[in-house]
């Protein structure tokens, strides 16, 4: 299991940094937008999946990576 976040505002980011949360799951798991997050994590998270089109890609109207 993995976690990624997107659209985190500065107030939330300050709390996350104060609690060392980004260090625990990685700064590279924080994205400026949902679109960027999905485009980045889509391929690695769908390597063993049988579905041809991820519902999240369709709902967000993004092209598959």
ZAMARGU-4260 file (C-alpha; in steps of 0.2 Angstrom, whole numbers, plus 5000, padded with zeros to 4 digits):
<rodrens>
0) 5000/5000/5000 | 5006/5018/4996 | 4999/5035/4998 | 5000/5051/4988 | 4993/5068/4991
5) 4988/5082/4979 | 4983/5100/4981 | 4990/5102/4999 | 4989/5120/5004 | 5003/5128/5014
10) 4993/5127/5031 | 4991/5109/5029 | 5009/5107/5023 | 5016/5116/5038 | 5007/5103/5049
15) 5013/5088/5039 | 5031/5095/5040 | 5029/5098/5059 | 5024/5080/5061 | 5037/5074/5049
20) 5024/5065/5039 | 5032/5069/5022 | 5048/5061/5028 | 5039/5045/5032 | 5030/5043/5015
25) 5041/5053/5004 | 5041/5071/4997 | 5039/5063/4980 | 5022/5058/4985 | 5015/5076/4986
30) 5009/5083/4970 | 5003/5101/4965 | 4987/5094/4956 | 4977/5079/4956 | 4980/5077/4937
35) 4999/5077/4940 | 4997/5064/4954 | 4987/5053/4943 | 4999/5055/4928 | 5014/5051/4939
40) 5007/5036/4949 | 4996/5028/4935 | 5008/5017/4927 | 5017/5010/4942 | 5001/5006/4951
45) 4993/4997/4936 | 5007/4985/4931 | 4997/4970/4937 | 4979/4975/4935 | 4968/4967/4923
50) 4957/4982/4919 | 4960/4991/4902 | 4954/5008/4908 | 4956/5014/4925 | 4939/5022/4931
55) 4949/5036/4939 | 4957/5041/4922 | 4940/5042/4914 | 4932/5052/4929 | 4946/5064/4928
60) 4946/5064/4909 | 4965/5061/4908 | 4974/5051/4895 | 4982/5035/4902 | 5000/5037/4904
</rodrens>
